[in-house]
C-alpha cells in the first residue's frame, strides 16, 4: 500500500512534538557553569562534577510557540537567507548567471577533447577543484552558513550540466561539511575545544591535515560516483521530478542574450572602484588568520586594483560579464572579511545585498524594479526561512524542558568503565548523538569539553584524542541532522525534500562515521606530533 512521504515541515514539527514528550519522561537536570576566557573570548562552560537534578519543566502548548521562539533564536540566519534570496533574484534577472553557466558549459566541452582531461573527465576535474576549495574553507574558517548563498549558484549550474540539484548542493555544502569535520584550523571547533582542554592552539595540525585529506577524498569519491550515475541516466536521480523547477527556470531564460553595456554600469563601476580605493587607504594591510598563523598582506589594495582592471575589461565586453565579475569579487571580499576581520552573518548578508543592488543599477533598472525583484526573491526563498525557524524550535523545547544537560550527563555516564579505545569511541558516539539536537559546534564544545578532557586524563588517553572525537562527532552529522538551520536552509533553497536528501546522504554518513573510528585509532595507540 502506497504511503505518502511526510512534508519536511511535518517531519520537523514531529521532532518538536517528540522532544516535548521527552520533557515529560526525562528528569530535569543542570550543570553548574562558569565563565572562562577561551582564546580571548569569554565563554560559559560546564563545571565538571557539578550535575544535579532539578525540577522538570514539561512542555505542552509550547510546541505551538516553537515556531515563534525558533524564529527569534535563529533570526540572524533567517534574515541572512531572505537577503541572499532577494539579492540573487536581482542578479538572476540580469541573465548574468545564465551567461556564466553557458561559458562554463562551453569551457568543459573544450577541455573534454584533450588527452589526460578526457580520461579524467572535464566535469570531474571542475567538480574536484570546486569541492577542494569549499572543503578547504570549511577546514580553515568553518564555512557553514555561507554555503546557502552558493547553493543558488551551483544548483542551477549542476542541473544545466545534466546532473541534479543534489550534485549542486554537494559541490558547496557537502564539500564544506567534509572540511568542517576534518578541520585543522577552524577556530570555532578546534580552537575552542583545544582552548577548553588547555592544549596549545591548533596543536596536532599535522595529523589533522591527514584526516582532512582522507575525509575529503572519501566524500569527493562518493559524490563523483553518484554524479556519473545521474549523468548517464537522469531518471536515477531521487530528485529528478523536483528538479523540474530548475529545468523550467533554465529553459525560460534560454533566450538570446542582448550583450550591451549601459551608462549606468560604467557609473556603478566608478563608484565601486572609488569606494574600494578609500577602503584601501584605511586598510592598506590586512592580517589574514589561518588558525594560529597570521599573514599580513595588502589584500584590499590588491583586490581593488584587480577589480579596476577586470571591471573595465568586462564592461567593454558586456554588462553581463561585469556582473559575473562583481560576484567573483564579492566572494573574494567575503573570504577576506571572514579571515581578516571576523565577519559573520550580518556582514556577509550586507555584502551580498550591496552586490544585488549594484547588479540592478548596472543593468539600468530603476528603484521600483529593483525593489520588486528583491521582494520576488524573498518570496521565492521564504520557505527556507520558515523551516529554519521551525527547526530552531526543537532546541528551544529541549532547553526550556531542562533536559539537555540530563541527556548529556546520562551519555557521559555510559562512557565510564570502558577501556581506552572503547572510551574514546564512546566519546565519539556521544558527541555524534549530541550533535543531532545541538548542531552548534562552539556551543557543544563549551558544554562537553570541560568534562571530556578531564575524563580522558582518568583513563590515560591524550586530550588531543578527546578533541578529535569531538571534532568528528561534531562534523559528519551536520549533513543530516534536522535541527540544523543551515542544512534545512540549503535544502529549501535547492528545492530538495528532506526525506529524499536523508535517503541519499545516509550511506555517506555511515561510511564517514565508520571512517571516524579508524581515524581515532592512531590518536590512542600511536605517537603523533602534538598529541
Secondary structure, 3 states (H helix, E strand, C coil): CCCCCCCHHHHHHHHHHHHHHHHHHCCCEECCEEEEEECCEEEEEECCCCCEECCCCCCCCHHHHHHHHHHHHCHHHHHHHHHHHHHHHHHHHCCHHHHHHHHHHHHHHHHCCCHHHHHHCHHHHHHHHHHHHHHHHHHHHCCCCCHHHHHHHHHHHHHHCCCCHHHHHHHHHHHHHHHHHCCCCCHHHHHHHHHHCCCCCCCCHHHHHHHHHHHHHHHHHHHHHHHHHHHHCHHHCCCCCCCHHHHHHHHHCCCCCCCCCCHHHHHHHHHHHHHHHHHHHHCCCEEEEECCEEEEECHHHHHHHHHHHHHHHHHHHCHHHHHHHHHHHHHHHHHHHHHHHCCCHHHHHHHHHHHHHHHHHHCCCCHHHHHHHHHHHHHHHHHHHHHHHHHHHHHHHHHHCCCHHHHHHHHHHCCCCCCHHHHHHHHHHHHHHHHHHCCCHHHHHHHHHHHHHHHHHHHCCCHHHHHHHHHHHHHHHHHCCCCCHHHHHHHHHHCCCHHHHHHHHHHHHHHHHHHHHHHHHHHHHCCCCCC
